[in-house]
Amino acid sequence: MESILRRGFHEPVEKPRRFYETVSIEAAEDGYGVLLDHRTVRGPKGGRVRLPTRALAQMVADEWAAQGEVLEVAQMHATRLANTAIESIPAARGATARSVADYAASDLLCYFAEEPESLVARQQALWGPVLERAERETGLVFVRAAGIVHRDQPQETLDRVRDLALAESDFGLAGLAFGTSLFGSAVLALGLRRNWLDGPEALALSRLDEAYQEEQWGIDAEAAERTARLTLEADMLDRWFRALDAG
């Protein structure tokens, strides 16, 4: 999903300069477009960017409007996700849905610690209700494990995850795949999609072990920066799903 390629280690990447003054939204027969100086934004492959809801178009427009003298493409998460939904997902829906199911096969929320007791209790208190809700509302029955040794999940569960992913639109499926990778959990991504929890809450659950270790040993600047970046992405994905449903 990156649009800036790595170059030589010592050669800096030249970021594109801002080439427009105004940003606006237009309604069209095939959705909503984002205009830069009255010209429609196009994706990396040259196609017109069309969003299914005005709220989603506003998210993309806000990212373009927030740019300074140079374009920070790596920070335009909604724009990049929109490009993926438009240019990549249609031809790879089956593979994308299977990738979500692959995460479910070794879902983070199914692997509880063996010790210390306080961490185990925290996981049970916070992960347990999410797994129970997934079973109650979507029919996903997961085998829980203690430790890191792999446990197979029921094939029916994996098939159900794939079918839930395939039931999404291209924009919903793109968001679901992004969230599954972000959280390391198909359950958390599906929970965010269904509004069981918000983005920061989903990220916090995915970082339960890390947060516990930070409480014991402290947090360094690099880890704090990574957490801040992931929090921004989780918040964006939360708003993405809400905007997708806004109509």
C-alpha positions in Angstrom: 0.0 0.0 0.0 3.1 2.2 0.1 3.3 4.7 -2.8 6.8 5.9 -2.3 9.5 3.3 -3.1 12.6 2.8 -1.1 15.8 4.0 -2.8 19.5 3.6 -1.8 20.2 3.8 1.9 22.0 7.1 1.6 19.8 8.6 -1.1 16.9 10.7 0.4 13.4 10.2 -1.0 12.2 13.4 -2.6 8.6 14.1 -1.5 6.2 15.5 -4.0 5.4 19.2 -3.6 1.8 20.4 -3.1 0.5 21.4 -6.6 -3.0 22.6 -5.7 -4.7 25.3 -3.7 -8.3 24.3 -3.2 -9.9 21.0 -2.2 -13.6 20.2 -2.7 -16.1 17.3 -3.2 -18.3 16.6 -6.1 -21.3 14.3 -6.4 -21.4 12.1 -9.4 -23.5 9.2 -10.7 -20.9 6.7 -9.5 -20.2 8.2 -6.1 -18.3 11.2 -4.7 -15.1 12.6 -6.1 -12.4 14.7 -4.5 -11.3 17.7 -6.5 -8.0 19.5 -6.4 -8.4 22.9 -8.0 -11.5 21.5 -9.7 -9.7 18.4 -11.1 -10.7 15.0 -9.9 -8.1 13.1 -7.8 -6.9 10.0 -9.6 -5.3 6.9 -8.1 -1.8 5.5 -8.8 -3.1 3.6 -11.8 -4.8 6.7 -13.3 -8.4 5.9 -12.5 -10.8 8.5 -11.0 -11.2 8.2 -7.3 -14.8 7.7 -6.4 -16.0 7.1 -2.9 -19.4 5.5 -2.1 -20.4 8.1 0.6 -19.9 11.8 1.1 -18.5 11.2 4.5 -15.8 8.9 3.1 -15.0 11.5 0.4 -14.7 14.1 3.1 -12.2 12.0 5.0 -10.0 11.8 1.8 -10.5 15.5 1.1 -9.5 16.4 4.6 -6.2 14.6 4.2 -5.4 16.5 0.9 -6.5 19.8 2.5 -4.2 19.2 5.5 -1.0 18.9 3.4 1.7 21.6 3.6 4.2 22.5 1.0 5.1 18.9 0.5 2.8 15.9 0.4 3.2 13.5 3.3 1.8 10.5 1.4 2.7 8.0 4.1 0.4 9.8 6.5 -2.6 9.9 4.1 -4.0 6.7 5.4 -7.6 7.1 4.1 -6.4 8.1 0.7 -4.2 5.1 0.4 -6.9 2.8 1.7 -9.4 4.3 -0.9 -6.9 3.6 -3.6 -6.6 0.0 -2.4 -10.3 -0.4 -2.4 -10.7 1.0 -5.9 -7.7 -0.4 -7.7 -6.7 -3.6 -5.9 -9.6 -5.2 -4.1 -12.0 -5.8 -7.1 -9.6 -8.3 -8.7 -8.6 -9.9 -5.5 -11.7 -10.2 -3.3 -11.3 -14.0 -2.8 -7.6 -13.7 -1.9 -8.3 -10.8 0.4 -11.1 -12.6 2.2 -8.9 -15.6 2.6 -6.1 -13.5 4.1 -8.6 -12.3 6.8 -9.5 -16.0 7.5 -5.8 -16.8 7.7 -5.4 -14.4 10.6 -8.4 -16.0 12.2 -6.6 -19.3 12.0 -4.0 -18.0 14.6 -6.0 -15.1 16.0 -4.2 -13.1 18.7 -7.2 -13.2 21.0 -7.1 -17.0 21.1 -3.6 -17.2 22.7 -3.7 -16.5 26.4 -0.6 -16.3 28.5 0.3 -19.1 30.9 1.8 -16.6 33.4 2.0 -14.2 35.2 -1.4 -14.7 36.8 -2.2 -10.9 36.7 -1.8 -10.9 32.9 -3.8 -14.0 32.4 -6.6 -12.5 34.5 -6.5 -9.3 32.4 -6.7 -11.2 29.1 -9.6 -13.3 30.3 -11.4 -10.1 31.5 -10.9 -8.2 28.3 -10.5 -10.7 25.5 -13.0 -13.2 26.8 -16.1 -10.9 26.3 -15.1 -10.1 22.7 -14.7 -13.8 21.8 -18.0 -14.5 23.5 -19.7 -11.7 21.5 -18.2 -13.0 18.3 -19.7 -16.4 19.0 -23.1 -15.0 20.0 -23.5 -12.5 17.2 -21.6 -14.0 14.2 -21.4 -17.7 15.0 -17.6 -17.7 15.2 -16.5 -20.4 17.6 -12.8 -20.2 18.5 -10.6 -22.7 20.3 -8.7 -20.9 23.1 -5.1 -21.8 23.8 -2.6 -21.2 26.7 0.9 -20.4 25.5 2.2 -20.0 22.0 1.8 -23.5 20.7 -0.5 -23.4 17.6 -4.0 -24.8 18.0 -6.1 -25.4 14.9 -9.4 -23.6 14.6 -12.6 -25.2 13.4 -12.8 -25.1 9.6 -16.4 -23.9 9.9 -15.1 -20.9 11.8 -12.5 -20.0 9.2 -15.1 -20.5 6.4 -17.5 -18.2 8.3 -14.8 -15.5 8.6 -14.1 -15.7 4.9 -17.8 -15.4 4.1 -18.3 -12.4 6.4 -15.4 -10.7 4.7 -16.7 -11.5 1.2 -20.1 -10.0 2.2 -18.5 -6.6 2.5 -18.3 -4.1 -0.3 -14.8 -3.4 -1.8 -14.4 -0.5 0.7 -15.5 -2.5 3.6 -13.3 -5.5 2.7 -10.3 -3.2 2.3 -10.9 -1.8 5.7 -11.4 -5.2 7.2 -8.1 -6.5 5.7 -6.3 -3.4 6.9 -7.7 -3.8 10.4 -6.9 -7.5 10.6 -3.2 -6.8 9.8 -3.1 -3.7 12.1 -4.5 -5.6 15.1 -3.2 -9.1 14.3 -6.7 -10.2 14.8 -9.7 -10.9 12.6 -11.9 -10.9 15.6 -10.9 -7.3 16.6 -11.3 -6.1 13.0 -14.8 -7.6 12.7 -15.6 -6.2 16.1 -14.6 -2.7 15.0 -16.6 -3.2 11.8 -19.7 -4.0 13.8 -19.2 -1.2 16.3 -18.6 -3.5 19.3 -15.6 -1.2 20.1 -13.9 1.8 18.7 -10.5 2.0 17.0 -8.4 2.9 20.0 -10.1 0.2 22.1 -9.4 -2.4 19.5 -5.7 -1.4 19.4 -5.5 -1.4 23.2 -6.8 -5.0 23.2 -4.3 -6.0 20.5 -1.5 -4.5 22.6 -2.5 -6.0 25.9 0.7 -8.0 26.3 2.9 -5.0 25.2 1.1 -2.6 27.6 1.6 -5.1 30.5 5.3 -5.3 29.8 5.5 -1.5 29.6 3.9 -1.2 33.0 6.6 -3.5 34.4 9.6 -2.2 32.6 8.7 1.2 31.3 8.4 2.5 27.7 11.1 3.8 25.4 10.8 6.6 22.8 10.7 4.3 19.8 7.9 2.1 21.3 5.9 5.3 22.2 6.3 6.6 18.6 5.2 3.3 17.2 2.1 3.2 19.5 1.2 6.7 18.5 1.4 5.9 14.8 -0.7 2.8 15.3 -3.3 4.8 17.3 -3.7 7.2 14.4 -4.2 4.3 12.0 -6.8 2.7 14.3 -8.7 5.9 14.7 -8.7 6.4 10.9 -10.1 2.9 10.4 -12.8 3.6 13.0 -13.8 6.7 11.1 -13.5 4.9 7.8 -16.1 2.3 8.8 -18.4 4.9 10.3 -18.2 7.1 7.2 -18.8 4.0 5.0 -22.1 3.4 6.8 -23.1 7.1 6.9 -24.7 7.0 3.5 
